[in-house]
Amino acid sequence: MTDRPELLPADGPRGVDLRAGYDAALHNLLDVNVVADREPGTAYVRAGGGYSDPWTRDAAINSWHAASLLAPKVAAYTLRKVCGDGVVAQDNQWWDQIIWVIGAYHHCVVTGDLAFAEQALAIGKASLEILRRDRFDPATGLYRGPALMQDGIAGLPEPPYQPGSPSSFVLDHPGSDEIRCLSTNAVYTEALRCLGQLAALLGTDSDPYAGQRADLVAAINTHLWSVETGQYGYFLGPDGLDLHQETAGLALVIEFGIADPVRAAGLLARIHHEPFGVVNVWPHFARFDAQHPGRHNAICWPMVMGLWGYAAAAAGAADEFGRTLDDLVRLFRSSDDELYELYNATTGAVDGGWQVGRQWESLPHQTWSATALLRLVHEGLFGIRFDPAGLTFRPTVPTQYAGQWTLRSLRYRAATLDLTLRGHGTHLEAVHVDGQPVDGLHLPADLMGRHQVELIVQAHP
């Protein structure tokens, strides 16, 4: 595929590095991981090197973070490929399968595909009914099951980890199916919002989803918030609230509006950083340490770093966004612009981490590592926001990224956009479209042809 945007950076080493990382991410997504399927003329986004098929989690996240914008036909096919019999694939990683709805809704607002929206609403509704019947805990109002990024047992403490068990799969350790995790429940809240938005888009009743979402947000803030520590816990288990820091969960409670602005600011201020960035879960569980980091514990997964970086940008925390963007680019440059699955948080080396007594491989060509960086450029730095009516912009430009950035030849539906970004900060001071100043900015979804959009930001209004 050759039809793709081009990032023209600001002067200086950060510009050089971010452009190289952006180009590597585009190559990873569009050239390496879009693969032909058996049916002529079809292609899907695979999960990455060593993962030949799309998984529900990967398909949703990769479409949501970049593929629906950059390769919409491929993204739609990928999202459909992980469904069957009118529901999301019913495999043994059921706990966060509802994330498919988030990817599907985002695809609809990026592309305007109403036929896909009808399918997405039907599939999402049917899948939610199964999950609510089988996995919802009425006593707490939370959904049971492991965490978004911890499908390996290295992502949980003991218990539910069972010493001596040879299995790395989280559900093979008794009790892991009954915990109620922050990230997974955050995913459900956004899936419910997306189902409501799909229903409204198609002219059907959205109230049931809004009511369920409000109840779930209240349950998260009741049962997964620690008053003593002023922090969200990792999961609720038989021994109470586990207080490890789960970065993906913290990112999602900020992005999805579960944490109010005061709580969100506290989370952003207190997040733990290792030398090469935020990690999946902090601190190390007792069976791991800095020399033997757990595969899903205190180690850097770029996708999780991307979630955290976007949450910081969405909250207007330019310094935290810039720090995470720096960390992610530094990791990718250190591995010669090959985008691996995970990295050592202390040394920055490619490292698959430890699990069930051995060190694992970190696989190359990891698609959601690529889409994490692409989203931080598109929706973080340039601040692109999608809705059914079109585009708005909320740029976040950290001080170290100040200058002029151009994102040229970005396709959006029937339009091609050349975006220029100047200044630094989070306040959008002025906007010009095709050389003319405009008050506020909303580019309509039916825009056609090529257009020049200039965004000027400053630190304070």
TAKA-V526695 format. One record per residue. N is the residue number from 1. RES is the residue in three letters. BURIAL is + if it has 9 or more other ideal C-beta (glycine too) atoms within 8 Angstrom, else -. Layout:
((N,RES,BURIAL) (N,RES,BURIAL))
//
This chain:
((1,MET,-) (2,THR,-) (3,ASP,-) (4,ARG,+) (5,PRO,+) (6,GLU,-) (7,LEU,+) (8,LEU,-) (9,PRO,+) (10,ALA,+) (11,ASP,-) (12,GLY,-) (13,PRO,-) (14,ARG,+) (15,GLY,+) (16,VAL,+) (17,ASP,+) (18,LEU,+) (19,ARG,+) (20,ALA,+) (21,GLY,+) (22,TYR,+) (23,ASP,+) (24,ALA,+) (25,ALA,+) (26,LEU,+) (27,HIS,+) (28,ASN,+) (29,LEU,+) (30,LEU,+) (31,ASP,+) (32,VAL,+) (33,ASN,+) (34,VAL,+) (35,VAL,+) (36,ALA,-) (37,ASP,+) (38,ARG,-) (39,GLU,-) (40,PRO,-) (41,GLY,-) (42,THR,+) (43,ALA,-) (44,TYR,+) (45,VAL,+) (46,ARG,+) (47,ALA,+) (48,GLY,+) (49,GLY,-) (50,GLY,-) (51,TYR,+) (52,SER,-) (53,ASP,-) (54,PRO,+) (55,TRP,+) (56,THR,+) (57,ARG,+) (58,ASP,+) (59,ALA,+) (60,ALA,+) (61,ILE,+) (62,ASN,+) (63,SER,+) (64,TRP,+) (65,HIS,+) (66,ALA,+) (67,ALA,+) (68,SER,+) (69,LEU,+) (70,LEU,+) (71,ALA,+) (72,PRO,+) (73,LYS,-) (74,VAL,+) (75,ALA,+) (76,ALA,+) (77,TYR,+) (78,THR,+) (79,LEU,+) (80,ARG,-) (81,LYS,+) (82,VAL,+) (83,CYS,+) (84,GLY,-) (85,ASP,-) (86,GLY,-) (87,VAL,+) (88,VAL,+) (89,ALA,+) (90,GLN,-) (91,ASP,-) (92,ASN,-) (93,GLN,+) (94,TRP,+) (95,TRP,+) (96,ASP,+) (97,GLN,+) (98,ILE,+) (99,ILE,+) (100,TRP,+) (101,VAL,+) (102,ILE,+) (103,GLY,+) (104,ALA,+) (105,TYR,+) (106,HIS,+) (107,HIS,+) (108,CYS,+) (109,VAL,+) (110,VAL,+) (111,THR,+) (112,GLY,+) (113,ASP,+) (114,LEU,+) (115,ALA,-) (116,PHE,+) (117,ALA,+) (118,GLU,+) (119,GLN,+) (120,ALA,+) (121,LEU,+) (122,ALA,+) (123,ILE,+) (124,GLY,+) (125,LYS,+) (126,ALA,+) (127,SER,+) (128,LEU,+) (129,GLU,-) (130,ILE,+) (131,LEU,+) (132,ARG,-) (133,ARG,-) (134,ASP,-) (135,ARG,+) (136,PHE,+) (137,ASP,+) (138,PRO,-) (139,ALA,-) (140,THR,+) (141,GLY,+) (142,LEU,+) (143,TYR,+) (144,ARG,+) (145,GLY,+) (146,PRO,+) (147,ALA,+) (148,LEU,+) (149,MET,+) (150,GLN,+) (151,ASP,+) (152,GLY,+) (153,ILE,+) (154,ALA,+) (155,GLY,+) (156,LEU,+) (157,PRO,-) (158,GLU,+) (159,PRO,-) (160,PRO,+) (161,TYR,+) (162,GLN,+) (163,PRO,-) (164,GLY,-) (165,SER,+) (166,PRO,-) (167,SER,-) (168,SER,-) (169,PHE,+) (170,VAL,+) (171,LEU,-) (172,ASP,-) (173,HIS,+) (174,PRO,-) (175,GLY,+) (176,SER,+) (177,ASP,+) (178,GLU,-) (179,ILE,+) (180,ARG,+) (181,CYS,+) (182,LEU,+) (183,SER,+) (184,THR,+) (185,ASN,+) (186,ALA,+) (187,VAL,+) (188,TYR,+) (189,THR,+) (190,GLU,+) (191,ALA,+) (192,LEU,+) (193,ARG,+) (194,CYS,+) (195,LEU,+) (196,GLY,+) (197,GLN,+) (198,LEU,+) (199,ALA,+) (200,ALA,+) (201,LEU,+) (202,LEU,+) (203,GLY,-) (204,THR,-) (205,ASP,-) (206,SER,+) (207,ASP,-) (208,PRO,-) (209,TYR,+) (210,ALA,+) (211,GLY,-) (212,GLN,+) (213,ARG,+) (214,ALA,-) (215,ASP,+) (216,LEU,+) (217,VAL,+) (218,ALA,+) (219,ALA,+) (220,ILE,+) (221,ASN,-) (222,THR,-) (223,HIS,+) (224,LEU,+) (225,TRP,+) (226,SER,+) (227,VAL,-) (228,GLU,-) (229,THR,-) (230,GLY,-) (231,GLN,+) (232,TYR,+) (233,GLY,+) (234,TYR,+) (235,PHE,+) (236,LEU,+) (237,GLY,+) (238,PRO,-) (239,ASP,-) (240,GLY,-) (241,LEU,+) (242,ASP,+) (243,LEU,-) (244,HIS,+) (245,GLN,+) (246,GLU,+) (247,THR,+) (248,ALA,+) (249,GLY,+) (250,LEU,+) (251,ALA,+) (252,LEU,+) (253,VAL,+) (254,ILE,+) (255,GLU,+) (256,PHE,+) (257,GLY,-) (258,ILE,+) (259,ALA,+) (260,ASP,-) (261,PRO,-) (262,VAL,-) (263,ARG,+) (264,ALA,+) (265,ALA,+) (266,GLY,+) (267,LEU,+) (268,LEU,+) (269,ALA,-) (270,ARG,-) (271,ILE,+) (272,HIS,+) (273,HIS,-) (274,GLU,+) (275,PRO,-) (276,PHE,+) (277,GLY,+) (278,VAL,+) (279,VAL,+) (280,ASN,+) (281,VAL,+) (282,TRP,+) (283,PRO,-) (284,HIS,+) (285,PHE,+) (286,ALA,-) (287,ARG,-) (288,PHE,+) (289,ASP,-) (290,ALA,-) (291,GLN,-) (292,HIS,-) (293,PRO,+) (294,GLY,+) (295,ARG,+) (296,HIS,+) (297,ASN,+) (298,ALA,+) (299,ILE,+) (300,CYS,+) (301,TRP,+) (302,PRO,+) (303,MET,+) (304,VAL,+) (305,MET,+) (306,GLY,+) (307,LEU,+) (308,TRP,+) (309,GLY,+) (310,TYR,+) (311,ALA,+) (312,ALA,+) (313,ALA,+) (314,ALA,+) (315,ALA,+) (316,GLY,-) (317,ALA,+) (318,ALA,+) (319,ASP,-) (320,GLU,+) (321,PHE,+) (322,GLY,+) (323,ARG,+) (324,THR,+) (325,LEU,+) (326,ASP,+) (327,ASP,+) (328,LEU,+) (329,VAL,+) (330,ARG,+) (331,LEU,+) (332,PHE,+) (333,ARG,+) (334,SER,-) (335,SER,+) (336,ASP,-) (337,ASP,+) (338,GLU,+) (339,LEU,+) (340,TYR,+) (341,GLU,+) (342,LEU,+) (343,TYR,+) (344,ASN,+) (345,ALA,+) (346,THR,+) (347,THR,-) (348,GLY,+) (349,ALA,-) (350,VAL,+) (351,ASP,+) (352,GLY,+) (353,GLY,+) (354,TRP,+) (355,GLN,+) (356,VAL,+) (357,GLY,-) (358,ARG,-) (359,GLN,-) (360,TRP,+) (361,GLU,-) (362,SER,+) (363,LEU,+) (364,PRO,+) (365,HIS,+) (366,GLN,+) (367,THR,+) (368,TRP,+) (369,SER,+) (370,ALA,+) (371,THR,+) (372,ALA,+) (373,LEU,+) (374,LEU,+) (375,ARG,+) (376,LEU,+) (377,VAL,+) (378,HIS,+) (379,GLU,+) (380,GLY,+) (381,LEU,+) (382,PHE,+) (383,GLY,+) (384,ILE,-) (385,ARG,+) (386,PHE,-) (387,ASP,-) (388,PRO,-) (389,ALA,-) (390,GLY,+) (391,LEU,+) (392,THR,+) (393,PHE,+) (394,ARG,+) (395,PRO,+) (396,THR,+) (397,VAL,+) (398,PRO,+) (399,THR,-) (400,GLN,-) (401,TYR,+) (402,ALA,+) (403,GLY,+) (404,GLN,-) (405,TRP,+) (406,THR,+) (407,LEU,+) (408,ARG,+) (409,SER,+) (410,LEU,+) (411,ARG,+) (412,TYR,+) (413,ARG,+) (414,ALA,-) (415,ALA,+) (416,THR,+) (417,LEU,+) (418,ASP,+) (419,LEU,+) (420,THR,+) (421,LEU,+) (422,ARG,+) (423,GLY,+) (424,HIS,+) (425,GLY,+) (426,THR,+) (427,HIS,+) (428,LEU,+) (429,GLU,-) (430,ALA,-) (431,VAL,+) (432,HIS,+) (433,VAL,+) (434,ASP,-) (435,GLY,-) (436,GLN,-) (437,PRO,-) (438,VAL,-) (439,ASP,-) (440,GLY,-) (441,LEU,+) (442,HIS,-) (443,LEU,+) (444,PRO,-) (445,ALA,+) (446,ASP,-) (447,LEU,+) (448,MET,-) (449,GLY,-) (450,ARG,-) (451,HIS,+) (452,GLN,+) (453,VAL,+) (454,GLU,+) (455,LEU,+) (456,ILE,+) (457,VAL,+) (458,GLN,+) (459,ALA,-) (460,HIS,-) (461,PRO,-))
//
